[in-house]
Amino acid sequence: MQIVIEADIAVRAGIAADFIEQAVKRNPQAVIGLATGSSPIPVYQELIKRYRAGRLSFASAKAFMLDEYVGIEQAHPQRYRNVIEKEFVSQVDFAPEAVQGPDGNATDLWKACRAYDSAIAAAGGTDVQLLGIGSDGHIAFNEPGGSLASKTHPEALTQQTRIDNARFFDDQLELVPTHCVTQGLSTIMSSKHPLLLASGKKKAKAIAAMCEGAVSSLCPASILQTHPNVTVILDEEAASELQLAEFYRYRWQTRVEEK
Ligand code: F6R
């Protein structure tokens, strides 16, 4: 795991955007994994800026979303599909149909989940997968206590996740959906480059468990320790409970770039 600790949000977003830009420049047909929530927003803003400056194009790229609420109205502003359209996809040049998300309104959710995994595999997996982390250690919506080898599946949201996400639903907990469909941990692990961003004190415990704790279903994100090419980009607060923070800073500053 390469762990980057950086106080400046613009620098953090720039580092993440660089990885995506490199992937798209290396292969214009690159497959990008998109996360929702607040953590990736500055990265999307940076990518939109670079697109508008003519520096990169997503015209031949594909994208897959991480997760979706179950049973949320098609037009609901917090439906993840609508969020990603508004925050990123509609502001760059993806081709129609190039961005897919799991279907939280399918009549057969399991069948839709299997089809979604097949579509990701058929595209060759994601080249870069943006991720956030829940305060309970989830990535996508893989909540604690699930299989570390899961594929895309329906999932129940923990009370903690619903409380955390109530801010997107006018702080009304009862409006937050109870279930979701989510890429599984093995789906995420099939990415060539998982790229996780976290900021704020509320994420510090989950980040310490993910980076330095045991690989355990109690912290689903800890499975990333077993991936050979993960980047974690943190602010000082999210990094505040890491035991080896000073070493991570040194390692990043003196890194050997891959050619
Ligand atoms: C969203 C997702 C979630 C979020 C996580 C952190 O697609 O997969 O795992 O990344 O809940 O959310 P924020 O970034 O809002 O703190």
Residues whose N, C-alpha, C, O or C-beta is under 5 A from the ligand:
A	BS01	F6R	A35 T36 G37 S38 S39 L66 D67 L131 G132 I133 G134 H138 I139 A140 F141
